[in-house]
Amino acid sequence: MRCPGCGSTENKVIESRHIADGSSIRRRRECIDCGYRFTSYEQIEEKMLMVIKRDNRREEFTLKKLAAGIQTACEKRPISQNDINQILLKIEEQCFLIGRDSHEISSEQIGEMVMESLKQFDVIAYIRFASVYRNFDQIDEFIKEVEKIKKQQKKIIIFLTHYI
């Protein structure tokens, strides 16, 4: 640490304190050459999580962008803001777990997590998101997806009625 008084790099730490939640440290220092006292701060520098797009571009992960896509899919649907926030928290946590070592995650992985989460809350929101994410451009693609969901729901109903 360079002394702001004389520019020397020779100094000693007089006092250290954790700040707030322990994510940074405040240190009081004294320059050995000129005796000037000053304060320095240390905090962990975290690597950003990068999203690998379909065309192999990399872009910083932003919760805002993810939230915008989910909000659009859920517009005018009976999904509370609290439910949307829970979806976002769950997906953000999963993204950082997956990207823990490489600090990268593919947009496909994120899209699949969003669709799986939306499917549990609201099928229409799921279809809306899937249509944009999977780039549906034919009515047949919508019909296939809806048929797939109907089959899954029938299986669940049969399973529940069998065991109740």
Residue pairs with C-beta under 8 A, 6 or more apart in sequence:
1 9
1 11
1 29
1 40
2 8
2 9
3 9
3 10
3 11
3 31
3 33
3 34
3 36
3 38
4 36
4 38
5 31
5 34
5 36
5 38
6 31
6 33
6 34
6 36
8 31
8 32
8 33
8 34
10 31
10 32
10 33
11 29
11 30
11 31
11 32
12 29
12 30
12 32
13 27
13 28
13 29
14 28
14 29
14 30
14 37
15 27
15 28
16 25
16 26
16 27
16 28
17 25
17 26
17 27
18 24
18 25
18 26
19 25
19 26
19 41
23 43
23 44
24 41
24 42
24 43
24 44
25 41
25 42
25 43
26 39
26 40
26 41
27 39
27 40
27 41
27 42
28 37
28 38
28 39
29 37
29 38
29 39
29 40
30 36
30 37
31 37
31 38
47 103
48 60
48 61
48 103
49 60
49 61
49 95
49 96
49 99
49 103
49 104
49 105
50 58
50 59
50 60
50 61
50 99
50 103
50 104
50 105
51 58
51 59
51 60
51 61
51 104
51 105
51 106
51 107
51 110
52 58
52 104
52 105
52 106
52 107
53 59
53 107
54 107
54 108
58 104
61 95
61 99
61 105
63 88
63 92
66 88
66 91
66 92
66 110
66 114
67 84
67 88
69 114
69 129
69 132
70 84
70 87
70 88
70 114
70 118
70 129
71 84
72 128
73 118
73 125
73 126
73 128
73 129
73 132
74 84
74 118
74 121
74 122
74 125
77 122
77 124
77 125
78 122
79 121
79 122
79 125
83 121
87 114
87 117
87 118
87 121
90 117
91 110
91 113
91 114
91 117
94 113
95 105
95 109
95 110
95 113
98 105
98 109
99 105
111 133
114 129
114 133
115 126
115 129
115 130
115 133
118 125
118 126
118 129
119 126
119 149
123 149
126 149
127 142
127 145
127 146
127 149
130 136
130 145
131 141
131 142
131 145
134 141
136 142
136 145
